[in-house]
Amino acid sequence: MSQALMRATSVIRGDLHTAPTFSADGTEAYWSNQGARIMMVRLVNGQWSAPSEVSFSLAMTDYRDPFIAPGGQRMYFLSKGQ
């Protein structure tokens, strides 16, 4: 595992969260927190960005358990619609 991926754990904070899933090139990490939101960080110039919330649709009320498919072209997750 690269040093950059190992350092990702320093920006994924909180007591309860899912295991992170990484983009195929290792420059993005996604996870869900206890607030039922998917969070993400990006690797820029060797440093991870601050976590930010990912939003897919205003009609969905929560997102959980993100998983990036092996080809890196799709992300799957659980959600509740309104």
N, CA, C and O atoms as a DFTB+ gen file, in Angstrom:
328 C
 N C O
     1  1       0.848      -1.174       0.000
     2  2       0.000       0.000       0.000
     3  2       0.893       1.237       0.000
     4  3       1.903       1.280       0.703
     5  1       0.521       2.229      -0.782
     6  2       1.347       3.429      -0.873
     7  2       1.272       4.247       0.411
     8  3       0.329       4.116       1.192
     9  1       2.270       5.085       0.614
    10  2       2.285       5.973       1.776
    11  2       1.088       6.911       1.759
    12  3       0.526       7.213       2.812
    13  1       0.690       7.377       0.574
    14  2      -0.451       8.296       0.470
    15  2      -1.733       7.616       0.946
    16  3      -2.526       8.225       1.664
    17  1      -1.941       6.367       0.555
    18  2      -3.141       5.656       0.993
    19  2      -3.112       5.412       2.486
    20  3      -4.145       5.513       3.149
    21  1      -1.951       5.094       3.027
    22  2      -1.850       4.881       4.464
    23  2      -2.143       6.170       5.225
    24  3      -2.732       6.125       6.306
    25  1      -1.740       7.324       4.676
    26  2      -1.999       8.598       5.348
    27  2      -3.461       9.016       5.264
    28  3      -3.877       9.907       6.004
    29  1      -4.248       8.407       4.393
    30  2      -5.669       8.764       4.267
    31  2      -6.397       8.561       5.590
    32  3      -7.358       9.273       5.885
    33  1      -5.951       7.605       6.380
    34  2      -6.629       7.360       7.652
    35  2      -6.527       8.555       8.593
    36  3      -7.330       8.666       9.520
    37  1      -5.581       9.438       8.387
    38  2      -5.452      10.607       9.264
    39  2      -6.532      11.653       8.989
    40  3      -6.770      12.514       9.836
    41  1      -7.191      11.605       7.832
    42  2      -8.248      12.584       7.535
    43  2      -9.641      11.978       7.643
    44  3     -10.632      12.707       7.618
    45  1      -9.731      10.658       7.763
    46  2     -11.023       9.991       7.952
    47  2     -11.248       9.897       9.442
    48  3     -10.706       9.015      10.109
    49  1     -12.045      10.804       9.959
    50  2     -12.209      10.944      11.407
    51  2     -13.585      10.479      11.851
    52  3     -14.502      10.341      11.041
    53  1     -13.712      10.245      13.125
    54  2     -14.980       9.858      13.719
    55  2     -14.906       8.447      14.257
    56  3     -14.121       7.617      13.799
    57  1     -15.741       8.205      15.233
    58  2     -15.743       6.895      15.859
    59  2     -16.417       5.839      14.988
    60  3     -15.983       4.688      14.944
    61  1     -17.476       6.242      14.300
    62  2     -18.239       5.287      13.507
    63  2     -18.240       5.698      12.051
    64  3     -18.777       6.747      11.695
    65  1     -17.647       4.885      11.218
    66  2     -17.681       5.119       9.780
    67  2     -17.392       3.804       9.081
    68  3     -16.844       2.877       9.677
    69  1     -17.763       3.732       7.814
    70  2     -17.485       2.527       7.039
    71  2     -16.022       2.518       6.622
    72  3     -15.322       3.525       6.728
    73  1     -15.582       1.382       6.156
    74  2     -14.240       1.300       5.598
    75  2     -14.181       2.159       4.342
    76  3     -15.146       2.182       3.578
    77  1     -13.094       2.857       4.107
    78  2     -13.016       3.683       2.895
    79  2     -12.888       2.838       1.642
    80  3     -12.345       1.733       1.670
    81  1     -13.395       3.374       0.545
    82  2     -13.199       2.787      -0.768
    83  2     -12.418       3.798      -1.594
    84  3     -12.683       4.998      -1.515
    85  1     -11.464       3.331      -2.381
    86  2     -10.567       4.224      -3.111
    87  2     -10.815       4.163      -4.601
    88  3     -11.169       3.116      -5.143
    89  1     -10.623       5.304      -5.265
    90  2     -10.701       5.345      -6.721
    91  2      -9.588       4.466      -7.292
    92  3      -8.617       4.153      -6.603
    93  1      -9.741       4.076      -8.552
    94  2      -8.771       3.180      -9.186
    95  2      -7.352       3.740      -9.163
    96  3      -6.387       2.987      -9.034
    97  1      -7.224       5.063      -9.288
    98  2      -5.884       5.663      -9.285
    99  2      -5.393       6.038      -7.885
   100  3      -4.281       6.543      -7.730
   101  1      -6.230       5.787      -6.858
   102  2      -5.821       6.028      -5.478
   103  2      -5.822       7.475      -5.048
   104  3      -5.283       7.797      -3.989
   105  1      -6.414       8.368      -5.840
   106  2      -6.395       9.798      -5.505
   107  2      -7.684      10.288      -4.851
   108  3      -7.774      11.461      -4.488
   109  1      -8.672       9.427      -4.693
   110  2      -9.904       9.792      -4.003
   111  2     -10.286       8.664      -3.064
   112  3     -10.128       7.489      -3.395
   113  1     -10.792       9.024      -1.887
   114  2     -11.289       8.047      -0.921
   115  2     -12.691       8.466      -0.505
   116  3     -12.962       9.649      -0.301
   117  1     -13.578       7.490      -0.381
   118  2     -14.977       7.726      -0.004
   119  2     -15.337       6.812       1.163
   120  3     -14.850       5.684       1.240
   121  1     -16.181       7.287       2.066
   122  2     -16.680       6.491       3.181
   123  2     -17.971       7.126       3.663
   124  3     -18.255       8.276       3.327
   125  1     -18.754       6.401       4.441
   126  2     -19.952       7.008       5.022
   127  2     -19.757       7.137       6.525
   128  3     -19.126       6.300       7.169
   129  1     -20.315       8.204       7.053
   130  2     -20.172       8.471       8.480
   131  2     -21.456       8.098       9.204
   132  3     -22.414       7.637       8.584
   133  1     -21.474       8.297      10.506
   134  2     -22.651       7.931      11.287
   135  2     -23.839       8.831      10.998
   136  3     -24.956       8.511      11.405
   137  1     -23.636       9.936      10.312
   138  2     -24.729      10.817       9.917
   139  2     -25.371      10.393       8.610
   140  3     -26.162      11.147       8.042
   141  1     -25.048       9.201       8.117
   142  2     -25.609       8.647       6.875
   143  2     -25.292       9.533       5.675
   144  3     -26.149       9.772       4.823
   145  1     -24.080      10.007       5.618
   146  2     -23.606      10.809       4.493
   147  2     -22.326      10.205       3.952
   148  3     -21.527       9.650       4.707
   149  1     -22.127      10.312       2.647
   150  2     -20.873       9.872       2.052
   151  2     -19.918      11.058       2.038
   152  3     -20.251      12.146       1.570
   153  1     -18.742      10.819       2.557
   154  2     -17.703      11.830       2.621
   155  2     -16.599      11.441       1.650
   156  3     -16.477      10.277       1.272
   157  1     -15.794      12.426       1.249
   158  2     -14.683      12.130       0.340
   159  2     -13.527      13.058       0.588
   160  3     -13.688      14.173       1.084
   161  1     -12.338      12.568       0.228
   162  2     -11.126      13.385       0.229
   163  2     -10.399      13.133      -1.089
   164  3     -10.554      12.081      -1.708
   165  1      -9.604      14.117      -1.507
   166  2      -8.794      13.998      -2.731
   167  2      -7.328      14.185      -2.377
   168  3      -6.974      14.985      -1.511
   169  1      -6.492      13.432      -3.062
   170  2      -5.048      13.558      -2.892
   171  2      -4.538      14.570      -3.910
   172  3      -4.626      14.350      -5.117
   173  1      -4.003      15.686      -3.408
   174  2      -3.498      16.755      -4.268
   175  2      -2.077      17.084      -3.828
   176  3      -1.851      17.460      -2.678
   177  1      -1.124      16.944      -4.737
   178  2       0.283      17.219      -4.446
   179  2       0.780      16.474      -3.204
   180  3       1.529      17.019      -2.394
   181  1       0.345      15.214      -3.073
   182  2       0.818      14.386      -1.975
   183  2       0.125      14.598      -0.651
   184  3       0.495      13.967       0.339
   185  1      -0.880      15.475      -0.597
   186  2      -1.608      15.763       0.641
   187  2      -3.101      15.517       0.433
   188  3      -3.649      15.828      -0.625
   189  1      -3.750      14.958       1.449
   190  2      -5.190      14.748       1.368
   191  2      -5.926      16.041       1.709
   192  3      -5.549      16.756       2.637
   193  1      -6.974      16.330       0.951
   194  2      -7.804      17.503       1.207
   195  2      -8.617      17.292       2.478
   196  3      -8.644      16.197       3.039
   197  1      -9.273      18.346       2.917
   198  2     -10.206      18.221       4.032
   199  2     -11.419      17.417       3.548
   200  3     -11.793      17.521       2.380
   201  1     -12.032      16.624       4.417
   202  2     -13.213      15.865       4.010
   203  2     -14.360      16.785       3.599
   204  3     -14.574      17.843       4.190
   205  1     -15.091      16.355       2.571
   206  2     -16.291      17.088       2.148
   207  2     -17.394      16.087       1.872
   208  3     -17.135      14.928       1.548
   209  1     -18.626      16.548       2.005
   210  2     -19.781      15.686       1.788
   211  2     -20.078      15.563       0.299
   212  3     -19.969      16.539      -0.444
   213  1     -20.453      14.367      -0.134
   214  2     -20.826      14.108      -1.516
   215  2     -22.351      14.119      -1.596
   216  3     -23.021      13.519      -0.755
   217  1     -22.893      14.790      -2.592
   218  2     -24.341      14.816      -2.784
   219  2     -24.661      14.332      -4.187
   220  3     -24.079      14.806      -5.163
   221  1     -25.585      13.389      -4.286
   222  2     -25.958      12.834      -5.581
   223  2     -27.310      13.348      -6.057
   224  3     -27.524      13.504      -7.259
   225  1     -28.222      13.612      -5.126
   226  2     -29.573      14.035      -5.499
   227  2     -30.246      14.677      -4.299
   228  3     -30.068      14.220      -3.170
   229  1     -31.009      15.722      -4.528
   230  2     -31.757      16.351      -3.442
   231  2     -32.897      15.466      -2.961
   232  3     -33.411      15.670      -1.861
   233  1     -33.302      14.483      -3.766
   234  2     -34.414      13.602      -3.406
   235  2     -33.987      12.461      -2.478
   236  3     -34.841      11.760      -1.936
   237  1     -32.692      12.267      -2.289
   238  2     -32.223      11.191      -1.419
   239  2     -31.920      11.755      -0.043
   240  3     -31.324      12.824       0.089
   241  1     -32.342      11.016       0.984
   242  2     -32.166      11.525       2.340
   243  2     -30.931      10.994       3.053
   244  3     -30.432      11.637       3.976
   245  1     -30.437       9.856       2.652
   246  2     -29.174       9.396       3.246
   247  2     -28.446       8.480       2.278
   248  3     -29.047       7.869       1.394
   249  1     -27.167       8.403       2.463
   250  2     -26.294       7.576       1.640
   251  2     -25.447       6.733       2.577
   252  3     -25.005       7.212       3.621
   253  1     -25.222       5.493       2.210
   254  2     -24.420       4.616       3.072
   255  2     -23.579       3.654       2.241
   256  3     -23.891       3.362       1.087
   257  1     -22.529       3.181       2.847
   258  2     -21.723       2.079       2.338
   259  2     -21.271       2.225       0.887
   260  3     -21.609       1.383       0.055
   261  1     -20.519       3.267       0.569
   262  2     -20.049       3.415      -0.809
   263  2     -19.071       2.308      -1.194
   264  3     -18.322       1.799      -0.360
   265  1     -19.095       1.954      -2.456
   266  2     -18.180       0.946      -2.992
   267  2     -17.886       1.299      -4.444
   268  3     -18.812       1.429      -5.245
   269  1     -16.633       1.455      -4.788
   270  2     -16.247       1.733      -6.172
   271  2     -15.961       0.399      -6.846
   272  3     -15.179      -0.410      -6.345
   273  1     -16.609       0.179      -7.994
   274  2     -16.429      -1.061      -8.747
   275  2     -14.973      -1.197      -9.174
   276  3     -14.281      -0.193      -9.345
   277  1     -14.501      -2.432      -9.348
   278  2     -13.092      -2.659      -9.692
   279  2     -12.599      -1.873     -10.911
   280  3     -11.434      -1.477     -10.942
   281  1     -13.431      -1.642     -11.892
   282  2     -13.003      -0.882     -13.066
   283  2     -12.873       0.605     -12.806
   284  3     -12.310       1.332     -13.624
   285  1     -13.392       1.067     -11.668
   286  2     -13.282       2.471     -11.296
   287  2     -14.262       3.404     -11.979
   288  3     -14.184       4.619     -11.795
   289  1     -15.182       2.864     -12.764
   290  2     -16.116       3.718     -13.514
   291  2     -17.434       3.959     -12.795
   292  3     -18.177       4.867     -13.168
   293  1     -17.743       3.165     -11.769
   294  2     -19.025       3.294     -11.084
   295  2     -18.848       3.202      -9.577
   296  3     -17.985       2.488      -9.066
   297  1     -19.709       3.962      -8.877
   298  2     -19.788       3.852      -7.430
   299  2     -21.184       3.350      -7.093
   300  3     -22.180       3.828      -7.635
   301  1     -21.237       2.399      -6.209
   302  2     -22.509       1.876      -5.716
   303  2     -22.647       2.278      -4.256
   304  3     -21.650       2.398      -3.544
   305  1     -23.885       2.486      -3.809
   306  2     -24.131       2.847      -2.425
   307  2     -25.595       2.574      -2.097
   308  3     -26.413       2.401      -3.000
   309  1     -25.921       2.536      -0.830
   310  2     -27.295       2.405      -0.364
   311  2     -27.852       3.800      -0.115
   312  3     -27.115       4.699       0.292
   313  1     -29.145       3.989      -0.354
   314  2     -29.754       5.289      -0.068
   315  2     -31.242       5.132       0.190
   316  3     -31.845       4.110      -0.138
   317  1     -31.820       6.170       0.785
   318  2     -33.262       6.252       0.959
   319  2     -33.748       7.463       0.182
   320  3     -33.227       8.564       0.357
   321  1     -34.724       7.272      -0.660
   322  2     -35.327       8.391      -1.380
   323  2     -36.488       8.952      -0.575
   324  3     -36.974       8.314       0.359
   325  1     -36.922      10.130      -0.936
   326  2     -38.073      10.723      -0.236
   327  2     -39.340      10.316      -0.911
   328  3     -40.423      10.709      -0.478
